[in-house]
Amino acid sequence: MSTANLILKNGRFFTGDARKANASAAAITDGRFSILGSEQEVMAQKGPATQVIDLEGRTVIPGLIDSHIHTIRGGLNFNLELRWDGVPSLADALRKLRAQAQRTPPPQWVRVVGGWNEFQFAERRMPTLEEINAAAPETPVFILYLYGMALLNGAALRAVGYTRDTPNPPGGEIQRDRHGNPTGLLIAKPNAAILYSTLAKGPKLSYEDQLNSTRHFMRELNRLGLTSVIDAGGGFQNYPDDYKAVEELHQQGLLSVRIAYNLFTQRPKQEIEDFRKWTAMVRPGQGDAFYRMNGAGEMLVFSAADFEDFLEPRPDLASSLEDELETVVRHLAEHRWPFRLHATYDESITRFLDVFEKVNRDVPFQGLRWWFDHAETITPRNLERTRALGGGIAIQDRMAFQGEHFIARYGADAAAHSPPIRRMLDLGIPVGAGTDATRVASYNPWVSLYWLVTGKTLGGAALYPASNRMSREEALRLYTQGSAWFSGEDQEKGTLSEGKLADFAVLSADYFSVPEEEIKQLQSVLTVVDGKVVYGSGKFGPLAPPLPPVSPGWSPVAASGDLPGASASPAHAHAHAHSHVHAHSHVHAHPFTPPPSLWGSGSGCDCFVF
């Protein structure tokens, strides 16, 4: 019997493996579990060079796997963004905004991009434009609110050049005062092109800082117990150009999260050209266990993207959908490329399934992994059709952030099974859990697990009856075994099993017994990927490899974690004398009054991004 590289003892292991449901110790050899069992059994593999860690009775779970997240794009921007995730009051959020505005040098912006809503605040309201301008009178501020709107202060309006003469783009509105001047509110009507194109006008990190930012984002995910992600691509994320940073980190052996990535088409009406090019240059599964290509999507064709903004009516999709989608799906099926498709509304899913069934008659899907993402309003009939084609469904906690708006538009009865997770499981459909972070939901998996278990939104609104809620074990399985299916790696990870990859998290408290409200506060105190420590806190802190200082030094990440309940970063503050960013002109602000109405109606287009 070979000796182990690492032994963990005195733990409470939830293995997720029915063959060995519990263990108190584990041995790891060459990046895989060699034995799980009693301390006596495991210590038999101890050798002179074996590292032994006493877990002091803590709970150990399989490493969490987010089946739908935008990690690659998120990593490129992480060091630029101020997080309001978990901030308990608007007063605290504005204090963080004010402090960051003072730290941020011209011509940089302060950006709050996703992870919050007004229902988490004690005040139960959003900031006004007047408050934002008072907190940051000179530094440009961009605050993204769900998929519905963005709030810009006066400095940001000047920086992006929006004036009374700037026309509204298709599918969006620049709200104006009675004199025709922009107020600072940008509204998605009903898609977010105006929001994301405006965000893209801001300064970007240099390549060096993108490498640093990606490393710090991965460490933050490790802090929360994440060991693997399936990256869903995204708008303005071109392959291979925008993958250079993560690929370099992979080549240097610096990835601390395993990444399976999907390729997301970038050009409306030219989608088939994108996929023809990509099928000729890369293949699914290409790479290794840390970084591998996973297939196509979540965008396959722009005409099939039923953008989800519950502040606006459901968009009607273009009549060109069927022909365009069929062309791409047929090509992918012929090349045996797994694919995923963003699909919020059942009306859209019906049309998508019509196309899939047509292609399947000519090019059988059998054995080809494909799935819908989101599926909040999918009906029993379309679940049956999905199962018949061998599809899966990746669900995310978007309703935890938008549930109140969904109820206001569609009613509590519709919300009670949006998405119908229990029915999916009862039908035997593969289901994986995730967040869809970072532009709406938080990347924090414990918020998602809380939503699955309690059926509540971030603000405490009850969405689901007991029949559509998960037990704690069921929810955890969706985040481990369930998600592993979506990268075709369910035989390699998702449980703590002998022979499987040694990816796991040791928790700050026992997930299975803490009060429900405390699930949101859980994190890892020791995260291990491939049998190596990638994150530690407290007594386990010295076991983790050090990170370079956050760069640029004025980054919000360097100063985060100063508020109770905030998403604390593992980074410490390090001042740099310079910043690696591209310059945009700095402008002075003047205050605007908040608009009388936040909402509007309008028609959509197919030019938006996720």
NORSULDA-V890872 format. One record per residue. N is the residue number from 0. RES is the residue in three letters. SS is DSSP state (a for helix, b for strand, c for the rest). Layout:
BEGIN
n/res/ss
N/RES/SS
N/RES/SS
END
This chain:
BEGIN
n/res/ss
0/MET/c
1/SER/c
2/THR/c
3/ALA/c
4/ASN/c
5/LEU/b
6/ILE/b
7/LEU/b
8/LYS/b
9/ASN/c
10/GLY/c
11/ARG/b
12/PHE/b
13/PHE/b
14/THR/c
15/GLY/c
16/ASP/c
17/ALA/a
18/ARG/a
19/LYS/a
20/ALA/c
21/ASN/b
22/ALA/b
23/SER/c
24/ALA/b
25/ALA/b
26/ALA/b
27/ILE/b
28/THR/b
29/ASP/c
30/GLY/c
31/ARG/b
32/PHE/b
33/SER/b
34/ILE/b
35/LEU/b
36/GLY/b
37/SER/c
38/GLU/a
39/GLN/a
40/GLU/a
41/VAL/a
42/MET/a
43/ALA/c
44/GLN/c
45/LYS/c
46/GLY/c
47/PRO/c
48/ALA/c
49/THR/c
50/GLN/b
51/VAL/b
52/ILE/b
53/ASP/b
54/LEU/c
55/GLU/c
56/GLY/c
57/ARG/c
58/THR/b
59/VAL/b
60/ILE/b
61/PRO/b
62/GLY/c
63/LEU/b
64/ILE/b
65/ASP/b
66/SER/b
67/HIS/b
68/ILE/b
69/HIS/c
70/THR/a
71/ILE/a
72/ARG/a
73/GLY/a
74/GLY/a
75/LEU/a
76/ASN/a
77/PHE/a
78/ASN/a
79/LEU/a
80/GLU/b
81/LEU/c
82/ARG/c
83/TRP/c
84/ASP/c
85/GLY/c
86/VAL/c
87/PRO/c
88/SER/c
89/LEU/a
90/ALA/a
91/ASP/a
92/ALA/a
93/LEU/a
94/ARG/a
95/LYS/a
96/LEU/a
97/ARG/a
98/ALA/a
99/GLN/a
100/ALA/a
101/GLN/a
102/ARG/a
103/THR/c
104/PRO/c
105/PRO/c
106/PRO/c
107/GLN/c
108/TRP/c
109/VAL/b
110/ARG/b
111/VAL/b
112/VAL/b
113/GLY/c
114/GLY/c
115/TRP/c
116/ASN/c
117/GLU/a
118/PHE/a
119/GLN/a
120/PHE/c
121/ALA/c
122/GLU/c
123/ARG/c
124/ARG/c
125/MET/c
126/PRO/c
127/THR/c
128/LEU/a
129/GLU/a
130/GLU/a
131/ILE/a
132/ASN/a
133/ALA/a
134/ALA/a
135/ALA/c
136/PRO/c
137/GLU/c
138/THR/c
139/PRO/c
140/VAL/b
141/PHE/b
142/ILE/b
143/LEU/b
144/TYR/b
145/LEU/c
146/TYR/c
147/GLY/c
148/MET/b
149/ALA/b
150/LEU/b
151/LEU/b
152/ASN/c
153/GLY/a
154/ALA/a
155/ALA/a
156/LEU/a
157/ARG/a
158/ALA/a
159/VAL/a
160/GLY/c
161/TYR/c
162/THR/c
163/ARG/c
164/ASP/c
165/THR/c
166/PRO/c
167/ASN/c
168/PRO/c
169/PRO/c
170/GLY/c
171/GLY/b
172/GLU/b
173/ILE/b
174/GLN/b
175/ARG/b
176/ASP/c
177/ARG/c
178/HIS/c
179/GLY/c
180/ASN/c
181/PRO/b
182/THR/b
183/GLY/b
184/LEU/b
185/LEU/b
186/ILE/b
187/ALA/b
188/LYS/c
189/PRO/c
190/ASN/c
191/ALA/c
192/ALA/a
193/ILE/a
194/LEU/a
195/TYR/a
196/SER/a
197/THR/a
198/LEU/a
199/ALA/c
200/LYS/c
201/GLY/c
202/PRO/c
203/LYS/c
204/LEU/b
205/SER/c
206/TYR/a
207/GLU/a
208/ASP/a
209/GLN/a
210/LEU/a
211/ASN/a
212/SER/a
213/THR/a
214/ARG/a
215/HIS/a
216/PHE/a
217/MET/a
218/ARG/a
219/GLU/a
220/LEU/a
221/ASN/a
222/ARG/a
223/LEU/c
224/GLY/c
225/LEU/b
226/THR/b
227/SER/b
228/VAL/b
229/ILE/b
230/ASP/b
231/ALA/c
232/GLY/c
233/GLY/c
234/GLY/c
235/PHE/c
236/GLN/c
237/ASN/c
238/TYR/c
239/PRO/c
240/ASP/a
241/ASP/a
242/TYR/a
243/LYS/a
244/ALA/a
245/VAL/a
246/GLU/a
247/GLU/a
248/LEU/a
249/HIS/a
250/GLN/a
251/GLN/c
252/GLY/c
253/LEU/c
254/LEU/c
255/SER/c
256/VAL/c
257/ARG/b
258/ILE/b
259/ALA/b
260/TYR/b
261/ASN/b
262/LEU/b
263/PHE/c
264/THR/c
265/GLN/c
266/ARG/c
267/PRO/c
268/LYS/c
269/GLN/c
270/GLU/a
271/ILE/a
272/GLU/a
273/ASP/a
274/PHE/a
275/ARG/a
276/LYS/a
277/TRP/a
278/THR/a
279/ALA/a
280/MET/a
281/VAL/c
282/ARG/c
283/PRO/c
284/GLY/c
285/GLN/c
286/GLY/b
287/ASP/c
288/ALA/c
289/PHE/c
290/TYR/b
291/ARG/b
292/MET/b
293/ASN/b
294/GLY/b
295/ALA/b
296/GLY/c
297/GLU/c
298/MET/c
299/LEU/c
300/VAL/c
301/PHE/a
302/SER/a
303/ALA/a
304/ALA/c
305/ASP/c
306/PHE/c
307/GLU/c
308/ASP/c
309/PHE/c
310/LEU/c
311/GLU/c
312/PRO/c
313/ARG/c
314/PRO/c
315/ASP/c
316/LEU/c
317/ALA/c
318/SER/c
319/SER/c
320/LEU/a
321/GLU/a
322/ASP/a
323/GLU/a
324/LEU/a
325/GLU/a
326/THR/a
327/VAL/a
328/VAL/a
329/ARG/a
330/HIS/a
331/LEU/a
332/ALA/a
333/GLU/a
334/HIS/c
335/ARG/c
336/TRP/c
337/PRO/c
338/PHE/b
339/ARG/b
340/LEU/b
341/HIS/b
342/ALA/b
343/THR/c
344/TYR/c
345/ASP/a
346/GLU/a
347/SER/a
348/ILE/a
349/THR/a
350/ARG/a
351/PHE/a
352/LEU/a
353/ASP/a
354/VAL/a
355/PHE/a
356/GLU/a
357/LYS/a
358/VAL/a
359/ASN/a
360/ARG/a
361/ASP/a
362/VAL/c
363/PRO/c
364/PHE/c
365/GLN/c
366/GLY/c
367/LEU/c
368/ARG/c
369/TRP/b
370/TRP/b
371/PHE/b
372/ASP/b
373/HIS/b
374/ALA/c
375/GLU/c
376/THR/c
377/ILE/c
378/THR/c
379/PRO/a
380/ARG/a
381/ASN/a
382/LEU/a
383/GLU/a
384/ARG/a
385/THR/a
386/ARG/a
387/ALA/a
388/LEU/c
389/GLY/c
390/GLY/c
391/GLY/b
392/ILE/b
393/ALA/b
394/ILE/b
395/GLN/b
396/ASP/c
397/ARG/a
398/MET/a
399/ALA/a
400/PHE/a
401/GLN/a
402/GLY/a
403/GLU/a
404/HIS/a
405/PHE/a
406/ILE/a
407/ALA/a
408/ARG/a
409/TYR/a
410/GLY/c
411/ALA/a
412/ASP/a
413/ALA/a
414/ALA/a
415/ALA/c
416/HIS/c
417/SER/c
418/PRO/c
419/PRO/c
420/ILE/a
421/ARG/a
422/ARG/a
423/MET/a
424/LEU/a
425/ASP/a
426/LEU/c
427/GLY/c
428/ILE/c
429/PRO/c
430/VAL/b
431/GLY/b
432/ALA/b
433/GLY/b
434/THR/c
435/ASP/c
436/ALA/c
437/THR/c
438/ARG/c
439/VAL/c
440/ALA/c
441/SER/c
442/TYR/c
443/ASN/c
444/PRO/a
445/TRP/a
446/VAL/a
447/SER/a
448/LEU/a
449/TYR/a
450/TRP/a
451/LEU/a
452/VAL/a
453/THR/a
454/GLY/c
455/LYS/b
456/THR/c
457/LEU/c
458/GLY/c
459/GLY/c
460/ALA/c
461/ALA/b
462/LEU/c
463/TYR/c
464/PRO/c
465/ALA/a
466/SER/a
467/ASN/a
468/ARG/c
469/MET/c
470/SER/c
471/ARG/a
472/GLU/a
473/GLU/a
474/ALA/a
475/LEU/a
476/ARG/a
477/LEU/a
478/TYR/a
479/THR/a
480/GLN/a
481/GLY/a
482/SER/a
483/ALA/a
484/TRP/a
485/PHE/a
486/SER/a
487/GLY/c
488/GLU/c
489/ASP/c
490/GLN/c
491/GLU/c
492/LYS/c
493/GLY/c
494/THR/c
495/LEU/c
496/SER/c
497/GLU/c
498/GLY/c
499/LYS/c
500/LEU/b
501/ALA/c
502/ASP/c
503/PHE/b
504/ALA/b
505/VAL/b
506/LEU/b
507/SER/c
508/ALA/c
509/ASP/c
510/TYR/c
511/PHE/c
512/SER/c
513/VAL/c
514/PRO/c
515/GLU/a
516/GLU/a
517/GLU/a
518/ILE/a
519/LYS/a
520/GLN/a
521/LEU/c
522/GLN/c
523/SER/b
524/VAL/b
525/LEU/b
526/THR/b
527/VAL/b
528/VAL/b
529/ASP/c
530/GLY/c
531/LYS/b
532/VAL/b
533/VAL/b
534/TYR/b
535/GLY/b
536/SER/c
537/GLY/a
538/LYS/a
539/PHE/a
540/GLY/a
541/PRO/a
542/LEU/a
543/ALA/c
544/PRO/c
545/PRO/c
546/LEU/c
547/PRO/c
548/PRO/c
549/VAL/c
550/SER/c
551/PRO/c
552/GLY/c
553/TRP/c
554/SER/c
555/PRO/a
556/VAL/a
557/ALA/a
558/ALA/a
559/SER/c
560/GLY/c
561/ASP/c
562/LEU/c
563/PRO/c
564/GLY/c
565/ALA/c
566/SER/c
567/ALA/c
568/SER/c
569/PRO/c
570/ALA/c
571/HIS/c
572/ALA/c
573/HIS/c
574/ALA/c
575/HIS/c
576/ALA/c
577/HIS/c
578/SER/c
579/HIS/c
580/VAL/b
581/HIS/c
582/ALA/c
583/HIS/c
584/SER/c
585/HIS/c
586/VAL/c
587/HIS/c
588/ALA/c
589/HIS/c
590/PRO/c
591/PHE/c
592/THR/c
593/PRO/c
594/PRO/c
595/PRO/c
596/SER/c
597/LEU/c
598/TRP/c
599/GLY/c
600/SER/c
601/GLY/c
602/SER/c
603/GLY/c
604/CYS/c
605/ASP/c
606/CYS/c
607/PHE/c
608/VAL/c
609/PHE/c
END
